[in-house]
């Protein structure tokens, strides 16, 4: 059976795995983005706090994904929980780092002007600083998403959802007729999802970043 025949016969299962893969990455990115921006907001004003936040999230990223999931299994069990925790932790670094860089890069004169017209600290953050820091934050989100697309495949090791199951099934049955097709289908599916997500972020950037900031 060639690759195209395999896709034709397994398209329903592949679509289901692709949906689960995309859903897991999207949900983890939402959580990672919220946590990363909050950490950036809390730490960007202090040099040591910003360094600590970046170092801590960098350290998480150095832990091999297979080891991370393996360590989480005895604590939270198999399936979705270890996948969500691992992906969320891995997604933090680019967002935290870019949030800190973006917030520190806001022109102090604009913040002073906002203060001068009576804006509160929260008002300045929400209406001036975060909108101006959004382009680098969005870049961090894009980088995190691309990383998590690949890392999410390892979730199959813990009976997690996604296209990694297709890859693991192929690896486990190497030498069989469809082993290569399974690995290839899972890999190509992840690449396509990554490209679709990135295109969505480009569109999001065009809709949420003003022309003046882009310029």
N, C-alpha and C positions, 0 to 999 in steps of 0.2 A: 504494500500500500504506500503510495507516494504521499507527500505532505499535504497536498490539496485535497486528496481523497480523505485523509485523516481529519482535516478541518471540517469537511462536509459531513462526516459521520459523527463528529464530536462537538459540533458548533454550539449545541445547547448547553452542554457541560462547561465549555470554554467561556461562553458568555456569562454563565452563573459565577464561575470563578473570577472572571474579570470584574464583574459587578462587586463581588465581595472584596476583592483586592482594592478597587478604587474607593469603596465605601470605608474600608479600614484606614486607608491612608488619609482620606479627607477628614474623617472624624478625629484622627490623631493630630492632624495638622491644625484643626480648629483649637484643640486643647493646647497644643504646643505653642501656637501663636498667642493665645490669651496669656499663658504662663510666661512666655518669653518677653512679651511687651510689658507685663507687670514687673518682671524682674528688671528689665531695662529702665523702666520709669523709677523704680525704687533705688537703683544703684548708679545711674549715670552722673549724678552730681558729685559723687565721691570717687576719687581715683582708686583708692584701695578696694572699695566695694565693687566698682566696675571690674577691676582686675580679678577679684575673687569670683564674681559671677561668671566671667569668661573662662577662668581657669577651671572652675567646677564643671561647667558644661563641656569644656574641652576634654576633661578627664573621663566623663561619661562616654564620649565618642571613641575613646581609645579602647574600650572594652569590646572584644569581638562579639558580634551580634549573636552568634550561636551560643557563646558562653553566657551572655546576658539572659537569653531566653531559658537556657538550661538552669541558671541560678534562680529564675523566677518560678519555674514549674513547681518546686516543692512548697513554695509560699502561696501561690495563687492558683495552682493547678494547670491543666491543659486547656487549649482552645483560645478563646478571644482574650481573656484577661492578660496573660503574659505578652501577647501581641500588642495590645493597646499600650501597656506600660512601657515596653521596650521602644516602640516607635515614638511615643511621646517624648521620652527621655532623649532619644537620638536626634529628634527634630529641634531641640532647644538651642544648640550652639549658634547656628547662623542667625536665628531670630534675635537672640539675646545680644549677640555681638553687633548686629546691624542696628538694633534699637538703640543701643548705647551710643554707637557712632553717629546715628542720625540725630538723636536728641542733643548730643554735644555739638553738632554742627549747625544747630539753629542760630541764626544771627542774634546776638544779645541785644542789639538795638531794637529788633522787633519785639522781643520779650519786654524790654523796658517801655516801649511804646504801649504795649498791651496793659502793662501795669499802670502807666500814666492815665489811661482812660478808665481806670477803675476795675479792671478784670481781677477776679480772685485767682489764687494759685491754681485751683482746679480748672477754672475757665481758661487760663493761659495754656495749661497743658492740653486740654481737649480741643481748643479752637485755634491755637497757634502752633505749639511745639509738635504735637503728634501729627497734624496734617503736613507740616513741613518735613518731618522725619519719615513720613509714610513711604516715599520712594525707596530708600535703603531698606526699610523694614520689609517691603514687598519683595525686594531682591533676596533678602534672607529667607523669606517664605518659599520663594521659587527654588532656591538651593536646597532647602530642607526637604521639599517635596520630591525632588529628583533623587535625593539620597534614600528617602523612605520607600520609594517605589521599588528599589533594588533590595533594601533590607527586609521589606515585608515578605519577600519570597521565603526567607528563612523561617517565617512563622509556621510553615508547614511542618517543621520539626516538632513543634508543640501542638500539632493538630489544629493549627490556626487556619483562618480563611485565606483564600486568594489563589493566584496562579502558581504560587510556589508548590502547591500540591501536585500540579501537573509536572513540574520539573522534578520533584522528588520521586514521583511514580516512575518517570522515565529513567532516572538514575538507578533506582532500585531494580529495574528490569533490564539493565544494559545487556545487549545481546539479543533481545527479543525484537520482533518485527517492527514494533511501533515505539521503541524506546527513544530513538533520536527524534521522531516526530513529536513525542510528548515534551521533551526538553525544549525543542525548537518552538513549539506552539506556546509554551509558557513564557519563554524568553521574549519572543516577538510580541506577545500580548502585553508584557510589562513595558516594553519600549514604546508601543503605541499609546498606552495609557499615560506614560510620562510625557510624551509629546502633546497629547490632548490637554493634560493639566497645564503644561507650560503655555500653550496657546490661550487657555482660559485666563491665565495670570496676565498675559500680555493685554488681553481685552480688558481685564479688570483695571490694569494700570492706566489704560487710555480713558476709562470711565471715571476713575477716582483721582487721578493726578492732573492738576490744572496745567494748561499749556505754559503758563509762566514758570512753574516749577520745573517742568520737563525741559524748558529752554535753558 
